[in-house]
């Protein structure tokens, strides 16, 4: 029987992400990933017409520097652009402008994974091969600013690799520098993996173009098993580039892996070398950094005290997290409990529960529903906290608020939904129900707790949910004695 525990997988990632800028990396063409008309956002520069000269996109450089600052990386003082020479039909120049010896960002750490470098280059065009016995090339993407992040080989499982890639995607989205939509190809992952029984690296295999986190995790899990099987059989693991077959759930050989010297890098003579500190003030750039994913996660867990599952849900869904925080802001000035929000964690936890379960539940069933006004949602939470609304009525009001522009407090008062603690009304209804349901009474006295809940439900129905369930239970237990 094979013992996989004696093998160690070592993984390094190379992740490309398109950056959000108005124009492309070296020309003034529109950077629009949603453009559907082929070859419409192109010019003589990004299609490599003779005699044209590239111009550096300052905003794209700024984006990469801010990513480096967020990851506590070393920002290069000197940088330059290089020509990476290789032929492919969707690379019009016959080379790609990239960075080799002097990247913008060196080192750093993200999600506990050490970074090697982050550099900037231009994206290629896109080839399609499904139109007939020929291929088509669309150059709309050619020249789009492309960030490449390379990690150190310190990852040891597919799950760790996927978790890292997810955190990077969140970082790009939080900072507004890229949407990193993997389905659109705005973020692409490549993995280098080797397996060994010692601390030395085994033969490195590259897996190209992994277009989802699930694919990344599965491809690495498969490749680890494949390499272990080869070693166990005494076969040699070949250094090569492999692809992922989604249908067969396995990797397959594509070509022998290139080395850096195969690309014949040399400095691009058409682009100026840059002293970064002469163009950008790092202190000012650092001030522009927004709240980062791990900072928000820490705040939710330690300051707000919400459940880890809810915290992760809000961190991973930026718009939802923003709404949740707006609800908390909506408490301010509306309630004595909100004077010190840190001290009112129960109120925040209540908001978290209603947002993550009730509101999200309704919105997932009806995709036309939009986020309501957070201050109105906050009113529902405050009324629940004060014991004015039962959970049933609160849930109904959440649904109505998602569908209509209502004032929850006004509706609750006008429609008699405010929870009452009046025992007189409850006693009157309870006596009538007990008299009409002798079998249920007998079941309760026989020890069936569900019988009591039947009466609670009937009284809640009779009072339109306005009676306090705790008052109802007390009255019932007293009467049924």
C-alpha positions as CSV (number, residue, x, y, z in Angstrom):
1,X,0.0,0.0,0.0
2,X,1.3,3.4,-1.0
3,X,2.4,5.7,1.9
4,X,1.9,9.3,0.7
5,X,2.9,10.7,4.1
6,X,6.5,10.3,3.3
7,X,6.2,12.6,0.3
8,X,6.3,16.4,0.4
9,X,4.7,18.5,-2.2
10,X,6.2,21.9,-2.9
11,X,4.2,24.4,-4.8
12,X,4.8,27.9,-6.2
13,X,2.2,30.0,-7.9
14,X,2.4,32.5,-10.8
15,X,-0.8,34.6,-10.9
16,X,-1.7,37.0,-13.7
17,X,-4.4,39.6,-13.1
18,X,-5.6,42.3,-15.5
19,X,-5.7,45.8,-13.9
20,X,-8.5,48.3,-14.0
21,X,-7.3,51.4,-15.9
22,X,-9.0,53.7,-18.4
23,X,-6.5,52.9,-21.1
24,X,-4.1,50.0,-22.0
25,X,-0.6,49.6,-20.7
26,X,1.4,51.4,-23.5
27,X,-1.2,53.2,-25.6
28,X,-4.4,55.2,-25.3
29,X,-6.8,52.5,-26.4
30,X,-9.8,51.9,-24.1
31,X,-9.3,49.1,-21.5
32,X,-12.7,47.5,-21.6
33,X,-12.9,43.7,-20.7
34,X,-16.6,43.7,-21.5
35,X,-16.2,44.9,-25.2
36,X,-17.9,42.2,-27.3
37,X,-17.1,43.6,-30.8
38,X,-13.7,42.1,-31.8
39,X,-10.8,44.3,-32.7
40,X,-12.6,47.5,-31.9
41,X,-10.3,48.8,-29.0
42,X,-7.1,48.7,-31.0
43,X,-4.6,51.1,-32.5
44,X,-1.3,51.1,-34.3
45,X,0.7,50.7,-31.0
46,X,-1.1,47.7,-29.5
47,X,-1.2,45.9,-32.9
48,X,2.6,46.6,-33.4
49,X,2.6,48.7,-36.6
50,X,6.1,49.8,-37.7
51,X,7.4,53.0,-36.3
52,X,5.1,53.2,-33.3
53,X,6.4,54.0,-29.8
54,X,4.9,52.8,-26.5
55,X,4.1,55.1,-23.5
56,X,4.0,53.9,-19.9
57,X,0.6,53.9,-18.2
58,X,1.3,55.6,-14.8
59,X,-1.9,54.4,-13.2
60,X,-1.1,50.8,-13.8
61,X,2.3,51.3,-12.2
62,X,0.6,52.9,-9.2
63,X,-1.7,49.9,-8.8
64,X,1.2,47.5,-8.6
65,X,3.1,49.7,-6.1
66,X,0.0,49.8,-3.9
67,X,-0.4,46.0,-4.0
68,X,3.3,45.8,-2.8
69,X,2.6,48.2,0.0
70,X,-0.5,46.2,1.1
71,X,1.7,43.1,1.2
72,X,4.6,44.7,3.1
73,X,6.9,44.2,0.2
74,X,10.0,46.1,-0.8
75,X,9.3,48.7,-3.4
76,X,12.1,49.0,-6.1
77,X,13.7,52.3,-6.5
78,X,14.9,51.5,-10.0
79,X,12.9,49.6,-12.6
80,X,12.9,49.0,-16.3
81,X,10.9,47.1,-18.9
82,X,12.1,44.2,-20.9
83,X,11.2,42.4,-24.1
84,X,10.2,38.7,-23.6
85,X,10.7,37.1,-27.0
86,X,8.4,34.3,-28.1
87,X,6.1,33.7,-31.0
88,X,2.4,33.2,-30.8
89,X,-0.3,34.4,-33.2
90,X,-2.0,36.6,-30.6
91,X,1.3,38.5,-29.7
92,X,1.5,41.0,-32.6
93,X,5.1,42.2,-31.8
94,X,6.6,38.8,-31.7
95,X,7.6,39.7,-28.1
96,X,5.8,40.8,-24.9
97,X,6.8,43.9,-22.9
98,X,7.4,42.6,-19.4
99,X,9.8,43.1,-16.5
100,X,12.6,40.6,-15.8
101,X,15.6,41.7,-13.8
102,X,14.1,44.8,-12.1
103,X,10.5,44.2,-11.0
104,X,8.5,46.9,-9.3
105,X,7.8,44.9,-6.1
106,X,10.1,42.4,-4.3
107,X,9.2,40.1,-1.5
108,X,6.3,40.5,0.9
109,X,3.7,38.2,2.4
110,X,0.1,37.4,1.8
111,X,-2.0,34.9,3.7
112,X,1.1,33.5,5.3
113,X,2.7,32.9,1.9
114,X,6.0,34.6,1.0
115,X,6.1,36.5,-2.3
116,X,9.0,36.5,-4.7
117,X,8.0,39.5,-6.8
118,X,5.2,41.4,-8.4
119,X,5.8,42.9,-11.8
120,X,3.9,44.6,-14.6
121,X,3.6,43.6,-18.3
122,X,1.1,43.8,-21.1
123,X,-1.5,41.1,-21.8
124,X,-1.7,39.2,-25.1
125,X,-4.6,39.1,-27.6
126,X,-7.1,36.2,-27.5
127,X,-7.3,33.4,-30.0
128,X,-10.4,31.4,-30.8
129,X,-10.4,28.1,-32.6
130,X,-14.1,27.1,-32.8
131,X,-15.2,29.0,-35.9
132,X,-14.1,26.3,-38.5
133,X,-10.8,24.9,-39.8
134,X,-9.1,28.2,-39.0
135,X,-8.4,30.4,-36.0
136,X,-9.4,34.0,-35.2
137,X,-7.5,36.6,-33.2
138,X,-9.1,39.4,-31.2
139,X,-6.6,42.1,-30.2
140,X,-9.0,44.0,-27.8
141,X,-7.1,42.5,-24.9
142,X,-3.7,43.0,-26.4
143,X,-1.8,45.5,-24.4
144,X,-4.1,45.5,-21.3
145,X,-2.1,46.1,-18.1
146,X,-1.3,42.7,-16.6
147,X,0.1,42.2,-13.1
148,X,2.1,39.0,-12.5
149,X,2.6,37.9,-8.9
150,X,5.1,35.1,-8.1
151,X,5.2,33.3,-4.8
152,X,8.1,31.5,-3.2
153,X,7.8,27.6,-3.3
154,X,6.3,27.5,0.2
155,X,2.8,26.1,-0.5
156,X,2.3,22.4,0.3
157,X,-1.3,21.6,-0.7
158,X,-4.0,22.4,-3.3
159,X,-6.2,23.9,-0.5
160,X,-3.5,26.2,0.7
161,X,-2.9,27.3,-2.9
162,X,-6.6,28.0,-3.5
163,X,-6.9,29.9,-0.2
164,X,-4.0,32.1,-1.2
165,X,-5.5,32.8,-4.7
166,X,-8.8,33.7,-3.1
167,X,-7.2,36.2,-0.7
168,X,-5.3,37.8,-3.7
169,X,-8.5,38.1,-5.6
170,X,-10.1,39.8,-2.6
171,X,-7.1,42.1,-2.2
172,X,-7.4,43.3,-5.9
173,X,-11.2,43.8,-5.5
174,X,-10.9,45.7,-2.1
175,X,-8.3,48.0,-3.6
176,X,-10.3,48.6,-6.7
177,X,-7.3,47.8,-8.9
178,X,-8.9,44.8,-10.7
179,X,-12.1,42.7,-10.8
180,X,-10.1,39.5,-11.0
181,X,-13.1,37.6,-12.6
182,X,-11.7,34.2,-13.3
183,X,-14.5,33.2,-15.6
184,X,-13.7,36.2,-17.9
185,X,-9.9,35.4,-17.7
186,X,-9.2,38.6,-15.8
187,X,-7.2,36.4,-13.3
188,X,-5.3,33.3,-14.4
189,X,-3.3,30.9,-12.2
190,X,-0.4,28.7,-13.1
191,X,1.2,26.4,-10.6
192,X,4.7,24.9,-10.3
193,X,4.8,21.7,-8.3
194,X,7.3,19.1,-7.4
195,X,7.2,16.1,-5.1
196,X,10.0,14.7,-3.1
197,X,10.8,12.4,-0.1
198,X,13.6,14.8,1.1
199,X,13.9,18.5,1.8
200,X,15.3,18.9,-1.7
201,X,13.0,19.9,-4.5
202,X,11.9,17.2,-6.9
203,X,11.4,17.8,-10.7
204,X,9.3,20.8,-11.3
205,X,6.1,20.5,-13.4
206,X,4.1,23.6,-14.4
207,X,0.3,23.4,-14.8
208,X,-1.1,26.2,-17.0
209,X,-4.3,28.3,-17.2
210,X,-6.2,27.1,-14.1
211,X,-9.3,29.2,-14.3
212,X,-11.1,28.6,-11.0
213,X,-10.2,27.9,-7.4
214,X,-11.8,24.5,-7.5
215,X,-9.8,23.6,-10.6
216,X,-6.6,24.8,-9.0
217,X,-7.2,22.7,-5.9
218,X,-8.2,19.6,-7.9
219,X,-5.4,19.9,-10.5
220,X,-2.7,20.1,-7.8
221,X,-4.3,17.2,-5.8
222,X,-4.2,15.1,-9.0
223,X,-0.7,16.1,-10.0
224,X,0.7,15.3,-6.5
225,X,-0.8,11.8,-6.8
226,X,0.5,11.4,-10.4
227,X,4.1,12.3,-9.4
228,X,4.0,10.1,-6.4
229,X,2.8,7.2,-8.5
230,X,5.6,7.8,-11.0
231,X,8.2,7.9,-8.3
232,X,6.8,4.7,-6.7
233,X,7.1,2.9,-10.0
234,X,10.7,4.0,-10.5
235,X,9.7,6.3,-13.4
236,X,11.3,9.7,-14.1
237,X,9.1,12.8,-13.6
238,X,9.7,15.0,-16.6
239,X,10.0,18.8,-16.4
240,X,7.2,19.9,-18.6
241,X,4.2,22.1,-18.9
242,X,0.8,20.4,-18.4
243,X,-2.8,21.4,-18.9
244,X,-5.9,20.4,-17.0
245,X,-8.7,18.4,-18.6
246,X,-11.9,19.3,-16.8
247,X,-13.9,16.4,-18.3
248,X,-11.3,13.7,-17.4
249,X,-10.3,15.5,-14.1
250,X,-6.6,15.0,-14.9
251,X,-3.6,16.9,-16.1
252,X,-2.0,16.2,-19.6
253,X,1.3,17.0,-21.2
254,X,1.5,20.1,-23.4
255,X,5.1,20.8,-24.0
256,X,8.6,20.7,-22.5
257,X,8.9,23.6,-20.0
258,X,10.8,26.7,-21.1
259,X,13.5,28.2,-19.1
260,X,14.0,32.0,-18.7
261,X,16.9,32.1,-21.2
262,X,14.6,30.7,-23.9
263,X,12.8,34.1,-23.9
264,X,16.0,36.0,-24.6
265,X,15.1,38.9,-22.3
266,X,16.7,42.3,-23.0
267,X,15.7,45.9,-21.9
268,X,13.2,47.5,-24.2
269,X,15.0,50.3,-25.9
270,X,11.7,52.3,-26.6
271,X,10.8,52.7,-22.9
272,X,12.6,54.9,-20.4
273,X,14.1,53.4,-17.2
274,X,12.3,54.7,-14.1
275,X,13.5,55.9,-10.7
276,X,10.3,55.0,-8.8
277,X,10.8,57.5,-5.9
278,X,11.1,60.4,-8.4
279,X,7.6,59.6,-9.7
280,X,5.7,58.3,-6.7
281,X,5.6,59.3,-3.0
282,X,5.3,56.0,-1.0
283,X,3.9,57.8,2.1
284,X,1.1,59.3,0.0
285,X,0.4,56.0,-1.7
286,X,0.2,54.2,1.6
287,X,-2.5,56.8,2.8
288,X,-4.6,55.8,-0.2
289,X,-4.8,52.1,0.8
290,X,-8.4,51.1,1.8
291,X,-9.3,48.7,4.6
292,X,-7.8,45.4,3.5
293,X,-9.5,42.0,3.6
294,X,-7.6,40.7,6.6
295,X,-8.1,44.0,8.5
296,X,-11.9,43.7,7.9
297,X,-11.8,40.0,9.0
298,X,-10.0,40.9,12.2
299,X,-12.4,43.7,12.9
300,X,-15.5,41.5,12.5
301,X,-14.1,38.8,14.7
302,X,-12.5,40.8,17.5
303,X,-14.2,44.2,17.6
304,X,-17.7,43.1,16.4
305,X,-17.6,39.6,17.9
306,X,-19.6,37.9,15.2
307,X,-19.4,34.3,14.2
308,X,-16.4,33.3,12.1
309,X,-18.7,31.9,9.4
310,X,-20.6,35.2,9.2
311,X,-17.3,37.2,9.2
312,X,-15.9,35.2,6.3
313,X,-19.2,35.5,4.4
314,X,-19.1,39.4,4.8
315,X,-15.4,39.6,3.9
316,X,-15.8,37.5,0.8
317,X,-18.9,39.4,-0.3
318,X,-17.7,43.0,-0.3
319,X,-21.1,44.6,-1.2
320,X,-22.8,42.6,1.5
321,X,-20.1,43.5,4.0
322,X,-20.5,47.2,3.2
323,X,-24.3,46.9,3.7
324,X,-23.8,45.1,7.1
325,X,-21.5,47.9,8.3
326,X,-24.0,50.6,7.1
327,X,-26.6,48.9,9.2
328,X,-24.4,49.2,12.2
329,X,-23.8,52.9,11.4
330,X,-27.6,53.2,11.2
331,X,-27.8,52.3,14.9
332,X,-25.9,55.5,15.9
333,X,-28.1,58.1,17.4
334,X,-31.2,55.9,17.2
335,X,-30.8,53.9,20.4
336,X,-29.2,54.1,23.8
337,X,-27.4,50.8,23.2
338,X,-25.5,52.2,20.2
339,X,-23.6,54.9,22.2
340,X,-20.6,52.5,22.4
341,X,-20.9,50.0,19.5
342,X,-17.9,48.0,20.8
343,X,-19.8,47.4,24.0
344,X,-23.0,46.5,22.2
345,X,-21.9,43.3,20.5
346,X,-25.3,41.7,21.1
347,X,-26.9,44.3,18.8
348,X,-24.2,43.7,16.1
349,X,-24.6,39.9,16.4
350,X,-28.3,40.3,15.9
351,X,-27.8,42.4,12.8
352,X,-25.3,39.8,11.5
353,X,-27.8,37.0,11.9
354,X,-30.7,38.9,10.2
355,X,-28.4,40.0,7.3
356,X,-26.6,36.7,6.7
357,X,-29.6,34.4,7.1
358,X,-33.0,36.2,6.6
359,X,-32.1,38.9,4.1
360,X,-29.6,36.8,2.1
361,X,-32.2,34.0,2.0
362,X,-34.8,36.2,0.5
363,X,-32.4,37.7,-2.0
364,X,-31.1,34.3,-3.1
365,X,-34.6,33.2,-3.9
366,X,-35.5,36.4,-5.8
367,X,-32.6,37.8,-7.7
368,X,-34.5,41.0,-8.6
369,X,-34.4,42.1,-5.0
370,X,-32.0,45.0,-4.2
371,X,-30.3,46.0,-0.9
372,X,-32.7,48.1,1.2
373,X,-31.9,51.4,2.9
374,X,-29.5,50.3,5.8
375,X,-31.0,52.7,8.3
376,X,-34.5,51.2,7.8
377,X,-33.0,47.7,8.2
378,X,-31.4,49.0,11.4
379,X,-34.8,50.0,12.7
380,X,-36.0,46.3,12.5
381,X,-32.9,45.1,14.4
382,X,-33.4,47.8,17.1
383,X,-37.1,46.9,17.6
384,X,-36.2,43.2,17.9
385,X,-33.5,44.1,20.4
386,X,-36.0,46.1,22.4
387,X,-38.4,43.1,22.5
388,X,-40.9,45.1,20.4
389,X,-40.9,42.5,17.5
390,X,-41.1,38.8,17.5
391,X,-38.6,37.0,15.2
392,X,-41.5,35.9,13.0
393,X,-42.7,39.5,12.5
394,X,-39.2,40.8,12.1
395,X,-38.6,38.3,9.3
396,X,-41.8,39.3,7.5
397,X,-40.8,43.0,7.8
398,X,-37.3,42.2,6.3
399,X,-39.1,40.6,3.3
400,X,-41.4,43.6,2.9
401,X,-38.6,46.0,3.2
402,X,-36.7,44.2,0.4
403,X,-39.8,44.5,-1.9
404,X,-41.2,47.9,-0.8
405,X,-39.9,51.3,0.3
406,X,-41.5,51.1,3.7
407,X,-40.8,52.5,7.2
408,X,-40.7,49.3,9.3
409,X,-41.4,51.2,12.6
410,X,-44.4,53.0,11.1
411,X,-45.8,49.7,9.7
412,X,-45.3,47.9,13.0
413,X,-47.2,50.6,14.9
414,X,-50.0,51.1,12.3
415,X,-50.6,47.3,11.8
416,X,-50.5,46.3,15.5
417,X,-47.3,44.3,15.1
418,X,-45.5,45.6,18.2
419,X,-45.0,42.7,20.5
420,X,-47.2,43.0,23.6
421,X,-46.5,41.7,27.1
422,X,-50.2,41.9,28.1
423,X,-51.0,38.7,29.8
424,X,-54.8,39.4,29.9
425,X,-55.3,39.0,26.1
426,X,-53.0,35.9,26.0
427,X,-54.9,34.2,29.0
428,X,-58.2,34.7,27.3
429,X,-57.1,33.2,24.0
430,X,-55.2,30.4,25.8
431,X,-58.2,29.3,27.8
432,X,-60.3,29.1,24.7
433,X,-57.7,27.0,22.9
434,X,-57.2,24.7,25.9
435,X,-60.9,24.0,26.1
436,X,-61.2,23.3,22.3
437,X,-58.2,20.9,22.2
438,X,-58.4,18.3,25.0
439,X,-56.2,15.8,23.0
440,X,-53.4,18.3,22.7
441,X,-53.7,19.0,26.5
442,X,-53.5,15.3,27.2
443,X,-50.4,15.0,24.9
444,X,-48.7,17.9,26.8
445,X,-49.4,16.3,30.2
446,X,-48.0,13.0,28.8
447,X,-44.7,14.8,28.3
448,X,-44.9,15.9,24.6
449,X,-43.3,19.3,24.4
450,X,-44.6,19.7,20.8
451,X,-48.1,20.1,22.2
452,X,-47.1,23.3,24.1
453,X,-45.5,24.7,20.9
454,X,-48.8,24.0,19.1
455,X,-50.6,26.3,21.5
456,X,-47.8,28.9,21.2
457,X,-48.1,28.9,17.5
458,X,-51.9,29.3,17.6
459,X,-51.7,32.2,20.0
460,X,-49.1,33.9,17.9
461,X,-51.3,33.5,14.9
462,X,-54.3,34.9,16.7
463,X,-52.4,37.9,17.9
464,X,-50.7,38.4,14.5
465,X,-47.3,37.7,16.0
466,X,-47.7,40.7,18.4
467,X,-47.5,38.7,21.6
468,X,-44.3,37.9,23.4
469,X,-43.6,34.2,23.0
470,X,-42.0,34.1,26.5
471,X,-45.2,35.6,28.0
472,X,-47.3,33.0,26.0
473,X,-45.2,30.1,27.3
474,X,-45.5,31.3,30.9
475,X,-49.3,31.7,30.7
476,X,-49.7,28.3,29.1
477,X,-47.6,26.4,31.6
478,X,-49.5,28.1,34.4
479,X,-52.9,27.2,32.9
480,X,-52.0,23.7,32.0
481,X,-50.8,22.9,35.5
